[in-house]
Amino acid sequence: MILSQQTKTIQWFIQSHQNVSSISDSDELHKLYTDLIDCLVDHNHLYYVESTSIISDKEYDDLFSYLKKIEELHPEIISSNSPTQGLIGQVSEGFLQAKHTVKLASLENTYNAEDLNDRGDRLKKILEKDTEWTENKDIYYTIEPKFDGLSVELIYKKGRLDQAITRGDGRVGEDITTNVKTIKNIPQKLKHPIDIAVRGEIMMPKSVWKELNKEREEDGEIPFANTRNATSGSIKLLDSKEVAKRKLACFVYDVLQYSDETINLESLWLPVFLRSKECSSIQEVINACLDSTIKQQLESEDFDFDGLVIKVKDQLQRDILGATDHHPRWAVAYKFPAQLASTKIISVDFQVGRTWIITPVGNLEPIELSGVTIKRVSLHNFDFIQSKDLHIGDYVWIQRSGEVIPYIVGVIKERRTEEVQDIQMPSKCPSCLGKVVNQDMHYYCTNPVCPAKLKEQILHFVSKNCMDIQWIWESIVDILVEQNIVKSIIDIYSIPEHTTQILLRKFPGIGDKKISEIANEIEESKHQPLRRLLNGLGIPHVGKKMAQDIVQAMVSQQPVCLEDILYILTDRDFLITVYGIGDKTLDALVDYFSDQQNREMLMHLRDIGMKFTVDAGGYDLFKEKKETFSITGSFPFPREEIVAILEKEGYIFHDNPTKSTQLMLIGEKAGSKKEKAQEFWLTIYEGWETLTQRFPVLTTLKSDSASQQPKITQTSLFG
């Protein structure tokens, strides 16, 4: 039986036998026990040796926890091969093996407040039985971030890096010294010529991981599911030059062997991630673990942290509590809700968007991810489906992008069965049954009056960044379209009419007050500037920023009427001069404003009072265009405000630095953009004081932004 099938069989059995004592047949118990050991050892080998996994951390922990329950209830059957007795299955044969200075233990994991509270009670009971612990009955704790990388022992002799060893089974690991020496922030030589062994975590920055996965997908390779797998796979490459390209980093957090236990790691020039918090009770620990602010602070870093490490602070108490063969009793890892989880695609639906694009959406077996139940995920387009090799019935890795949007990282091909089905794009529109055509990577509905498309168009048109008619909600749009009250964007402006209002009052939840609010906002929308209308029309490749740039450029043409605007928006020679307009955007604009039906719609809007105000959006368009710039990191004011004020001065903003960018503005905790700026030899201005000296206009933010709303200062809860 292959590992994926074996795992699923065991998971099904555990689900029906949550209580171990319910297994009465001794032969059945012994078979489950040995199967579970084999299963976990194989997963250990995949995870630690092959730098991959086919189940999530939570699934592994559930299996491991069940194994411990069996051993607690039936200690007579405990096998020396059990992963509870040691880190079995974690040493590969690709590198020379090396013994650790002292044993490198792993940590037990916990996921909730109840477990933490029970653990606190157990520790007190153990300590109360010991005669050495009589003076102080309190337990003080420290909390540190839990790195999500590859554990390593660094051995220095006479201050020089002598050896680097992976954790392996805790006693023996792999000698990865040559590759570790390529990691730039690990010192080859310490400040003092001492003999010391320390433990750290090798990690890959999230920004590097994203770029690496992009390259792998372009080369037809399977992307790494997470930064941890990418780190492990990188550090075990046989070519150290390739390892150096992966831009790995390391943080040291523990002294394994040295005569002075109070040694300051940072003073030796060792890289340390300085975040910790002291707690005087287990309840204070629980409060910190459940505090979303701490999690958010760690997520803002360019490295992955999957939880918090909770340690008993007092060394005497640690000595009394001791350790099992697998883990110390005085420390535990509290794991954050998963950001990456595995689940199954059970079916695929198709949705029609405002630009007629048909988007496939995967229906999933519900999975908890970052504290939210995920049931659906966008499959984007047919190219995405093909590049990821997705099938109905596949198990996939799901990640929440920015803690909001779920995203498929990749397929777990080891769990694929013969029952999977190809995902076929529809030949007819799922909403109106109209003909579907394929252009580039997208499939389109060709029916100009498709109701699904119309709903999406209206929702976009009335949104805050467009015409800002916020009283028209999704439920109201459903009524407007399904009852044929609105057949195009232009019909929105018929809602204030008396006959339409009488019709709307028939529907539940739509009373006089709501109709009045809608009518008022519709009337106010006629005064919205042209840049908002351009964004609201739903022209392919034209969003908020592009619409704003077009209108800024248009001001110099001094249009005085709608006919002037339409002429400018179909003038290829003019449009090509607007920064950021490429061939596709150019064609989309000319096609849209050359279409007679669209022109008549705009003329009707003019006739009913639409102003088509060509404004600068607060920008002085007659200032000479200055240098191009990009920005990264944290500043005393939101980056959007800094960008806006510099654009008013004529500077041109690049969202991402390129070789054509001239200036790079860098704040605290800068990410990969800083490295790109250095790579492209851009002129760099780093720090707020430097920025205000170079761009004095930024000092006006102190009076403008700060006076309008107080600045919120977040202090680190680890400090």
C-alpha positions in Angstrom: 0.0 0.0 0.0 1.4 3.4 -1.0 1.9 6.0 1.8 -1.0 8.2 0.8 -3.5 5.3 0.9 -2.0 4.0 4.1 -2.4 7.4 5.7 -6.0 7.8 4.6 -6.9 4.4 5.9 -5.4 5.1 9.3 -7.1 8.6 9.4 -10.5 6.9 8.6 -9.9 4.4 11.4 -9.0 7.1 13.9 -12.0 9.1 13.0 -14.3 6.2 14.0 -12.2 5.3 17.1 -11.5 8.7 18.7 -11.2 6.9 22.0 -8.3 4.4 22.0 -10.0 2.3 24.7 -12.8 1.5 22.3 -10.4 -0.8 20.4 -11.1 -4.1 22.2 -9.4 -6.5 19.7 -5.7 -6.8 20.7 -4.7 -8.0 17.3 -6.4 -5.0 15.7 -4.7 -2.7 18.2 -1.2 -4.1 17.5 -1.7 -3.9 13.7 -2.9 -0.2 14.0 0.1 0.5 16.3 2.7 -0.9 13.9 1.0 0.6 10.8 0.9 4.0 12.5 4.7 3.8 13.3 5.6 2.8 9.8 3.3 5.6 8.4 4.9 8.3 10.7 8.5 7.2 10.0 7.8 7.4 6.2 6.3 10.9 6.6 9.4 11.8 8.7 11.6 10.7 5.8 9.7 12.7 3.3 9.7 15.8 5.4 13.3 15.8 6.7 15.2 14.0 4.0 13.3 14.6 0.7 12.2 18.1 1.7 8.6 17.5 0.8 5.4 16.3 2.5 2.0 15.0 1.4 0.1 15.8 4.6 -0.2 19.0 6.6 1.6 19.7 9.9 -1.8 19.3 11.7 -2.5 16.0 10.1 0.9 14.7 11.1 0.4 16.0 14.7 -3.0 14.3 14.9 -1.4 11.0 13.9 1.5 11.4 16.3 -0.9 12.4 19.1 -3.0 9.2 18.5 0.2 7.1 18.7 1.0 8.6 22.1 -2.5 7.9 23.3 -2.0 4.2 22.4 1.3 4.1 24.2 -0.1 5.8 27.3 -3.0 3.3 27.5 -0.9 0.3 26.6 2.7 0.9 27.7 3.5 -2.8 27.4 3.5 -2.6 23.5 5.8 0.4 23.2 8.4 -0.2 20.5 11.9 1.2 20.3 11.0 2.0 16.6 8.3 4.4 17.6 8.9 8.1 16.7 7.9 8.9 20.3 11.2 7.3 21.4 13.3 9.3 19.0 13.4 11.2 15.8 13.3 8.2 13.5 13.4 8.4 9.7 15.1 11.8 9.6 18.6 11.1 8.3 19.4 10.8 4.6 22.3 9.2 2.8 23.1 12.1 0.5 25.6 13.8 2.8 28.2 12.6 5.3 26.7 11.9 8.7 28.0 13.7 11.8 27.3 13.4 15.5 25.8 16.3 17.5 27.6 17.8 20.4 24.5 17.2 22.5 21.2 15.7 21.6 18.9 18.1 19.6 15.4 17.4 20.9 12.2 18.4 19.1 9.3 20.2 20.8 5.8 19.0 21.5 3.1 20.9 19.7 -0.1 22.4 21.1 -2.9 24.2 19.3 -5.3 25.6 21.9 -5.7 27.3 25.3 -7.0 24.2 27.0 -3.8 22.2 26.2 -1.7 25.1 27.5 -3.7 25.3 30.7 -3.5 21.6 31.3 0.3 21.7 30.7 0.7 24.5 33.3 -1.1 22.3 35.9 1.0 19.3 35.1 4.3 21.3 35.4 3.2 22.6 38.9 2.4 19.1 40.1 5.8 17.8 38.9 7.6 20.6 40.6 5.6 20.4 43.9 6.8 16.8 44.3 10.5 17.8 44.2 12.2 18.8 47.5 14.6 21.2 45.7 11.8 23.4 44.7 10.6 24.8 48.0 11.3 28.5 48.0 9.2 29.7 45.1 6.0 28.0 43.9 5.5 30.3 40.9 6.5 29.4 37.3 7.7 32.2 35.1 7.7 31.7 31.3 9.4 33.2 28.3 7.7 33.3 24.8 9.8 33.5 21.6 8.8 33.2 17.9 8.9 29.7 16.5 10.9 29.7 13.3 9.5 27.6 10.4 12.8 26.5 8.8 15.6 23.9 9.0 17.2 23.3 12.4 21.0 23.3 12.4 23.9 23.0 14.9 26.8 25.4 14.3 30.1 24.4 15.8 32.9 27.0 16.2 36.4 26.1 17.2 38.7 28.9 18.3 36.1 31.3 16.9 36.0 29.9 13.4 33.0 28.0 11.9 34.2 24.4 11.9 31.0 22.3 11.2 27.3 22.7 10.5 25.0 19.7 11.1 21.3 19.2 10.4 19.1 17.9 13.2 18.6 14.5 11.7 17.4 12.1 14.4 18.7 14.4 17.2 21.9 12.4 17.7 23.2 12.2 14.2 22.6 14.6 11.3 24.0 15.5 7.9 27.2 17.6 7.5 26.2 20.6 5.5 29.1 22.8 6.4 30.1 23.7 2.8 26.6 24.9 2.0 26.1 26.7 5.2 29.2 28.7 4.6 27.4 30.3 1.6 24.8 31.9 4.0 25.8 35.5 4.2 24.6 36.3 7.7 26.3 33.3 9.4 29.8 34.6 10.5 32.8 32.5 9.4 34.6 34.0 12.4 33.3 35.1 15.8 34.3 38.2 17.6 36.2 36.1 20.2 38.3 32.9 19.6 36.2 30.5 21.6 34.9 27.0 21.3 31.1 27.0 21.2 28.2 25.0 19.7 24.9 26.8 19.1 21.6 25.8 17.6 19.8 27.9 15.0 17.3 27.8 12.2 18.0 28.2 8.5 15.3 30.0 6.6 14.4 31.4 3.2 12.8 34.8 3.0 9.3 34.8 1.8 10.2 37.3 -1.0 12.9 34.9 -2.3 10.5 31.9 -2.1 8.0 33.7 -4.3 10.6 34.5 -6.9 12.0 31.0 -6.8 8.5 29.4 -7.2 7.8 31.7 -10.1 11.0 30.5 -11.8 10.2 26.9 -11.1 6.7 27.2 -12.6 8.1 28.9 -15.7 10.6 26.0 -16.1 7.8 23.4 -15.6 9.0 22.3 -12.2 6.8 21.7 -9.1 6.8 24.8 -6.9 7.8 24.5 -3.2 4.8 24.3 -1.0 6.3 26.6 1.6 9.5 28.4 2.6 10.5 25.5 4.9 10.5 23.0 2.1 12.3 25.4 -0.1 14.9 25.9 2.6 15.4 22.2 3.1 15.6 21.5 -0.6 18.1 24.4 -1.1 20.5 23.5 1.7 20.8 19.9 0.5 21.8 20.9 -3.1 25.1 19.3 -4.0 26.3 22.5 -5.7 27.1 25.1 -3.1 27.1 27.8 -5.8 23.4 27.1 -6.4 22.8 27.2 -2.6 24.3 30.7 -2.5 21.8 31.9 -5.1 18.9 30.9 -2.8 19.7 33.8 -0.4 19.1 31.8 2.8 19.5 33.3 6.2 20.0 31.8 9.7 19.0 32.9 13.2 20.7 31.4 16.3 18.6 30.9 19.5 20.3 28.4 21.8 23.7 27.5 23.3 24.3 23.8 23.1 27.8 23.6 24.6 29.9 26.4 26.3 31.2 26.9 29.7 29.4 30.2 30.3 25.6 29.7 30.0 25.0 33.5 30.2 27.0 34.2 27.0 25.4 36.9 24.8 25.1 35.4 21.3 24.7 38.8 19.6 28.0 40.0 21.2 29.8 37.2 19.4 28.4 38.5 16.0 26.0 35.6 15.7 22.6 36.5 14.1 19.8 36.7 16.6 16.1 37.4 16.2 15.5 39.7 19.2 11.9 39.1 20.1 10.8 37.7 23.5 8.2 38.2 26.1 8.1 37.2 29.8 4.9 35.9 31.4 4.3 35.5 35.2 1.5 32.8 34.8 0.2 30.3 32.3 -2.9 32.5 31.8 -0.6 35.3 30.7 1.0 32.9 28.3 -2.5 31.9 26.9 -3.4 35.5 26.5 -0.3 36.2 24.5 -0.8 33.1 22.3 -4.3 34.2 21.5 -3.4 37.8 20.9 -3.7 38.4 17.1 -1.4 41.4 17.4 1.6 39.2 18.0 0.7 37.0 15.1 0.3 40.0 12.8 3.7 41.4 13.8 5.4 38.2 12.9 3.5 37.9 9.6 4.9 41.4 8.7 8.4 39.9 8.7 10.0 38.5 5.5 10.4 35.1 7.3 7.8 32.5 8.2 7.0 31.8 11.9 4.4 29.1 12.5 3.9 29.7 16.2 5.4 30.6 19.5 7.9 28.7 21.7 6.9 28.7 25.4 9.7 28.0 27.9 10.0 27.7 31.6 12.3 30.6 32.5 14.1 29.3 35.7 17.0 26.9 35.0 16.5 25.0 38.3 12.9 24.3 37.3 14.0 23.2 33.9 16.4 20.7 35.5 13.7 19.3 37.7 11.2 19.0 34.9 13.8 17.3 32.6 12.9 15.7 29.3 11.6 12.6 27.6 13.7 10.9 24.9 11.7 12.9 22.4 11.2 16.4 23.9 11.9 18.7 26.9 9.1 18.9 29.4 9.9 22.6 30.2 9.2 23.8 26.6 6.3 23.5 24.2 5.4 25.0 20.8 2.1 26.7 20.4 1.2 26.4 16.7 -0.7 29.2 15.0 -3.8 28.2 12.9 -2.4 26.7 9.7 -1.6 29.0 6.8 -1.0 26.0 4.6 -3.3 22.9 4.5 -4.1 20.0 2.3 -7.6 19.3 1.0 -9.4 17.8 -2.0 -11.0 19.4 -5.1 -14.4 17.8 -5.2 -15.9 19.7 -8.1 -15.5 22.8 -10.3 -18.0 25.6 -10.9 -17.7 28.4 -13.5 -18.5 32.1 -13.0 -18.9 34.9 -15.5 -17.2 38.2 -14.7 -17.9 41.7 -15.8 -15.5 41.5 -18.7 -17.2 38.2 -19.9 -14.3 36.1 -18.7 -15.4 32.7 -17.4 -13.5 31.9 -14.2 -13.3 28.3 -12.9 -13.8 27.9 -9.1 -12.9 24.8 -7.2 -15.2 23.4 -4.5 -13.1 21.9 -1.8 -13.5 19.5 1.1 -13.9 22.1 3.9 -10.6 22.8 5.6 -9.6 25.1 8.5 -6.9 27.6 7.4 -5.7 30.5 9.5 -8.8 30.1 11.7 -11.2 30.3 8.7 -13.1 27.4 7.0 -12.1 27.3 3.3 -14.7 25.7 0.9 -13.9 27.3 -2.4 -10.8 28.6 -4.3 -10.3 30.4 -7.6 -8.6 28.3 -10.3 -8.1 31.6 -12.2 -8.0 30.3 -15.8 -7.3 27.2 -18.0 -3.6 28.0 -18.2 -3.4 27.9 -14.4 -5.2 24.6 -14.3 -2.8 23.1 -16.9 0.3 24.6 -15.3 -0.6 23.2 -11.9 -1.9 20.0 -13.5 -5.2 20.2 -11.5 -7.9 17.5 -11.7 -11.2 17.0 -9.9 -10.4 14.6 -7.1 -6.8 15.9 -6.6 -5.4 16.7 -3.2 -3.9 20.1 -3.2 -2.0 22.5 -0.9 -4.0 25.5 -0.1 -2.5 28.8 1.2 -4.2 32.0 2.3 -2.6 34.9 0.4 -2.3 37.9 2.7 -4.5 36.1 5.2 -7.5 36.8 2.9 -7.5 35.0 -0.4 -7.0 31.2 -0.6 -4.6 30.1 -3.3 -3.6 26.7 -4.6 0.2 26.3 -4.2 0.4 22.9 -5.9 -0.9 19.3 -6.3 0.0 16.5 -3.9 0.6 14.0 -6.8 1.5 11.3 -4.4 -2.1 11.2 -3.2 -3.6 11.1 -6.8 -5.7 8.1 -7.6 -7.1 6.7 -10.9 -10.5 8.3 -10.0 -9.4 11.8 -10.8 -11.1 13.6 -13.7 -9.9 16.3 -16.1 -11.3 19.8 -15.7 -13.0 20.7 -18.9 -13.8 24.3 -19.7 -17.5 24.8 -20.7 -18.6 25.1 -24.3 -21.6 27.1 -23.2 -21.9 30.0 -20.7 -22.9 28.6 -17.3 -25.3 31.6 -16.8 -27.0 32.2 -20.1 -25.9 29.1 -22.2 -24.4 31.5 -24.8 -21.5 30.5 -27.0 -18.0 30.5 -25.3 -14.8 31.4 -27.2 -11.2 31.0 -26.2 -8.8 33.9 -26.5 -5.3 33.9 -25.1 -5.5 32.2 -21.7 -9.2 33.1 -21.1 -12.6 31.8 -22.1 -15.3 34.3 -22.8 -19.1 34.4 -22.9 -20.1 36.0 -26.2 -23.7 36.9 -25.2 -23.7 40.8 -24.8 -26.8 40.6 -22.5 -25.5 37.7 -20.2 -27.2 38.4 -16.8 -24.2 37.1 -14.8 -21.9 39.5 -16.6 -24.3 42.4 -16.1 -24.5 41.8 -12.3 -20.7 41.9 -12.1 -20.6 45.0 -14.3 -23.1 46.9 -12.1 -21.4 45.9 -8.8 -18.1 47.2 -10.2 -19.7 50.4 -11.5 -21.3 51.3 -8.2 -18.3 50.4 -6.1 -16.4 52.8 -3.9 -13.5 53.3 -6.3 -15.8 53.9 -9.2 -19.1 55.8 -9.0 -19.5 55.3 -5.2 -23.2 54.4 -5.2 -22.9 52.3 -2.0 -26.6 51.8 -1.3 -26.8 49.5 -4.3 -25.8 46.2 -2.6 -25.4 42.7 -4.2 -28.9 41.6 -3.1 -30.4 44.7 -4.8 -28.4 44.1 -8.0 -29.8 40.6 -8.1 -33.3 42.1 -8.0 -32.5 44.8 -10.6 -31.2 42.3 -13.1 -33.5 39.3 -12.5 -36.6 41.6 -12.7 -35.2 43.2 -15.9 -35.3 46.6 -14.2 -31.6 47.2 -15.2 -30.5 45.8 -18.6 -27.3 47.8 -18.9 -25.2 50.3 -16.8 -27.2 53.2 -18.2 -30.4 51.8 -16.7 -29.0 52.5 -13.2 -29.9 56.1 -13.8 -33.6 55.2 -14.3 -33.9 54.0 -10.7 -34.9 57.5 -9.4 -37.8 57.5 -11.8 -41.2 57.3 -10.1 -42.4 54.1 -12.0 -39.1 52.3 -11.1 -39.5 53.3 -7.4 -43.0 51.9 -7.3 -41.8 48.6 -8.7 -38.9 48.4 -6.2 -41.1 48.9 -3.2 -42.7 45.5 -3.9 -39.6 43.7 -2.8 -38.8 42.8 0.9 -36.3 45.1 2.6 -36.6 47.9 0.0 -38.5 50.8 1.6 -38.9 54.5 1.0 -35.7 55.4 3.0 -33.5 53.0 1.1 -34.9 54.1 -2.3 -34.4 57.7 -1.3 -30.7 57.0 -0.3 -30.1 55.2 -3.6 -31.7 58.0 -5.6 -29.5 60.6 -3.8 -26.3 58.7 -4.4 -27.2 58.2 -8.1 -27.7 61.9 -8.5 -24.4 62.7 -6.7 -22.6 60.1 -8.9 -23.3 62.3 -12.0 -20.6 64.7 -10.5 -17.9 62.1 -10.2 -14.7 62.9 -12.1 -14.0 61.1 -15.4 -11.3 59.0 -13.9 -13.9 57.2 -11.7 -16.2 56.7 -14.7 -13.3 55.2 -16.8 -12.6 52.8 -14.0 -16.2 51.9 -13.6 -16.9 51.1 -17.3 -15.0 47.8 -16.9 -12.7 48.2 -19.9 -10.2 45.3 -20.0 -6.7 46.3 -18.5 -8.1 49.7 -17.2 -8.2 49.9 -13.5 -8.1 52.7 -10.9 -4.4 53.7 -11.5 -4.6 53.4 -15.3 -7.8 55.5 -15.5 -6.2 58.2 -13.3 -3.0 58.3 -15.5 -5.1 58.6 -18.7 -7.1 61.5 -17.3 -3.9 63.2 -16.0 -2.4 63.0 -19.5 -5.7 64.1 -21.1 -5.8 67.4 -19.2 -3.0 68.8 -21.4 -5.3 68.2 -24.4 -7.8 70.6 -22.9 -11.1 68.7 -23.8 -14.2 70.9 -23.5 -16.9 68.4 -24.4 -17.7 64.7 -24.6 -16.9 64.6 -28.3 -13.4 65.8 -27.4 -13.0 63.1 -24.8 -14.1 60.4 -27.2 -11.7 61.7 -29.8 -8.8 61.6 -27.4 -9.7 58.1 -26.1 -9.5 56.7 -29.6 -6.3 58.6 -30.6 -3.6 55.9 -30.7 -0.9 58.5 -31.1 -2.0 60.2 -27.8 -2.7 57.0 -25.8 0.7 55.4 -26.6 2.3 58.4 -24.8 0.6 57.6 -21.5 3.0 55.8 -19.2 2.0 52.2 -18.6 -0.2 51.7 -21.7 0.8 48.6 -23.6 -0.6 47.1 -26.8 -3.5 45.2 -25.1 -4.6 48.3 -23.1 -4.3 50.5 -26.2 -6.5 48.1 -28.3 -9.0 47.7 -25.4 -9.5 51.5 -25.1 -9.8 52.2 -28.9 -12.2 49.2 -29.3 -14.4 50.3 -26.4 -14.7 54.0 -27.4 -15.0 53.3 -31.1 -18.0 51.0 -30.5 -21.2 52.9 -31.5 -23.3 51.3 -28.7 -20.8 52.4 -26.1 -20.6 55.9 -27.5 -24.4 56.2 -27.5 -24.5 55.1 -23.9 -22.0 57.8 -22.9 -24.0 60.4 -24.8 -27.1 59.4 -23.0 -25.3 59.8 -19.7 -24.3 63.3 -20.8 -27.9 64.1 -21.7 -29.2 63.1 -18.2 -26.6 65.2 -16.4 -23.3 63.3 -16.2 -20.5 66.0 -15.9 -17.5 64.0 -17.3 -15.2 66.2 -15.2 -11.6 66.0 -16.5 -9.7 66.8 -13.3 -6.1 66.2 -12.2 -7.2 64.2 -9.3 -5.4 66.6 -7.0 -2.2 66.6 -9.1 -0.5 69.5 -10.8 -0.3 68.2 -14.3 1.6 71.1 -15.6 4.7 70.5 -13.6 7.6 69.0 -15.4 7.7 65.2 -15.1 10.6 64.3 -12.8 12.4 61.0 -11.9 10.8 57.6 -11.6 10.7 56.1 -8.1 9.7 53.0 -6.1 9.2 52.6 -2.4 9.5 49.8 0.2 9.5 49.3 4.0 7.7 51.1 6.8 7.6 54.9 7.3 6.0 57.2 9.9 3.1 57.8 7.4 1.3 55.4 5.0 3.2 54.7 1.8 0.1 55.6 -0.2 0.3 59.2 1.2 4.0 59.4 0.4 3.5 58.2 -3.2 0.5 60.6 -3.7 2.4 63.7 -2.5 5.4 62.9 -4.7 3.2 62.2 -7.7 1.7 65.6 -7.2 5.2 67.0 -7.6 5.6 65.3 -10.9 7.5 62.2 -9.9 6.5 58.9 -11.6 5.7 55.9 -9.4 6.8 52.4 -10.2 5.1 49.7 -8.1 8.1 47.5 -8.5 11.6 48.7 -9.2 13.0 48.0 -12.7 16.1 48.9 -14.5 14.3 52.0 -15.8 13.5 53.2 -12.2 15.8 56.0 -11.0 15.1 56.4 -7.3 14.4 53.9 -4.4 12.9 55.1 -1.2 13.6 52.7 1.7 12.1 52.5 5.2 12.4 50.1 8.1 11.9 46.3 7.5 12.5 46.6 3.8 11.8 43.5 1.7 13.1 42.1 -1.5 12.6 45.4 -3.4 15.7 46.8 -1.6 17.8 43.9 -3.0 16.4 44.6 -6.5 17.3 48.3 -6.2 20.8 47.4 -5.3 21.0 44.9 -8.1 19.8 47.6 -10.6 22.2 50.2 -9.1 19.3 52.6 -8.4 19.9 55.8 -6.3 18.8 54.8 -2.8 17.4 57.1 -0.1 17.0 55.2 3.2 15.4 56.5 6.4 12.7 59.1 6.9 15.2 61.9 7.7 17.1 61.3 4.5 13.8 61.3 2.6 12.6 64.6 4.0 16.0 66.2 3.2 15.8 65.0 -0.4 12.1 65.6 -0.8 11.2 68.6 1.5 7.5 68.4 0.4 7.2 65.2 2.6 7.4 67.4 5.7 3.9 68.7 4.9 2.6 65.3 5.9 3.2 66.2 9.5 0.6 68.9 9.3 -1.8 67.3 6.8 -2.0 63.6 7.7 -1.1 63.8 11.4 -3.6 66.5 12.1 -6.4 64.7 10.5 -6.0 61.5 12.4 -3.6 60.6 15.2 -0.8 58.3 14.4 -1.1 54.8 16.0 2.2 53.5 17.3 2.5 49.8 17.7 5.1 48.7 20.2 6.3 45.1 19.9 4.7 42.8 22.4 7.9 40.8 22.4 9.9 43.8 23.5 
